[in-house]
Amino acid sequence: MLRRAALATAVVLLVTPPAHADEVRASQQQVIKTLRLPQAWKTTMGEGVTVAVLDSGVDPGHRDLVGSVSVGTDYTQGANPAGVAPLRLHGTYMASLIAGHGHGPGNDDGVIGVAPRARILSVRVILEEEEPGFGQFNTAKRYEDVVAKGLRYAVDQGAQVVNMSISKELATQEEREAVRYAISKGVVLVAAAGNDGARKPAASGFAPYSYPAAFPGVVSVAATDSGLRRASFSNWNPSVLLAAPGVDILGAGPGDEYWVGRGTSQASALVSGVAALIKAKYPRMSPAMVSQALTRGASQRPSGGYDTGTGFGVVNAEGALAEAAKLSRHTLTAKGDDSHDPARSLGVAAGPVQVIHRDHRRVAVYGSIAAAAAVAALTAVLVLAALVRRARRADNPQDA
């Protein structure tokens, strides 16, 4: 086994008979209400934004996603035996929660995503556990940095938001650098906090950290249950930024099927959809500002303002857009006559340091002369004081 941990899909699927399309939208109503999507959709539905889904692949032909999916590079090629098609279950599921547009008259049937007019870029960087190449993929060194490669690819393809409903215990330098690269390009990164929250706490006293969620600058998302409390499986640690519903979440599967499941994966996808709404309305908003809008607009805020289970609260699309509107009037770069242009260096470049060689003998001579002069001056002052005192005594006989 390599030093890296195996990638996990951060989801526990509850396999049920596929739901009928006309039952799907009704099953989504609680999530739609919690995220206050109808109110948010009055502002934007995600048009013009591309969300990259780094996952197991997305079925572009699903009726709730058709026309909205671009299939990008598959970084898992060679792991499965030749001729074995990818299952694309988990990736399709996540994509539908982000940008599903439904189908039928008025698109009233099937899955409606958080940003139904956004586009999806599918980048395959993991295998489903059921795929025959899963074991080789998680042990072969050539697949160690597929997430980093996939992330850079997504950024270069123009994605404004990247959803990573994936989880691993160890991080690589290449992944860290890819995250930094993405953020430097203004891309919002959202990742699942992980599903090990029910395990015994780690040495840190918290649930294990999960990557890429725990990288600085990545929006780490926990899952809540039907009562909007931290789900028992959801990781709790200081990397968690906010939470979203993650229990009994219905989504699309390959071949026009529908699935219901639980996990921080689903929660991450929902937050990615809200981030897409923000970027659609404010395309130049920086990742840091988007994160601030997400947290400031959250509902169900903890009593202390923050906790490691649900972060700053449960994502709220309407609230996040309202906060984004306020933040859009500000910039991370100061403006005005007295501000500094970040493209220019600060101050004048320093020239070479001039070294002055001193004549130590001359310094000693001058120092001795100065000391002697000081002694002579002090002596003169003392003599003058004595003469003045003697003259006063001569003029005043009572002092005799």
ABEGO torsion letter per residue (X at the ends): XBABBBBBAGBBBBBBBBBBAAAAAAAAAAAAAAAGAAAAAAABAGBGBBBBBBBAEBBAABAAABGABBBBBBAABGABBBGBBBAGAAAAAAAAAAABAEBEBGGABEBBBABAABBBBBBBABBBAABAAAAAAAABAAAAAAAAAAAAAAAAAGBABBBBBBBBABBBAAAAAAAAAAAAAGBBBBBBAEAAAABBBBAAGBBBBBOAAABBGBBBBBBBBAAGBBBAABBBBAABABBBBABGBBBBBBGGBBBBBBEAAAAAAAAAAAAAAAAAABAABBAAAAAAAAAAABBGBBAAGBBAAAEAEBBBAAAAAAAAAAAAABBABBBEAABBBAABBBEBBBBBBBBBBBBAAAAAAAAAAAAAAAAAAAAAAAAAAAAAAAAAAAABAAAX
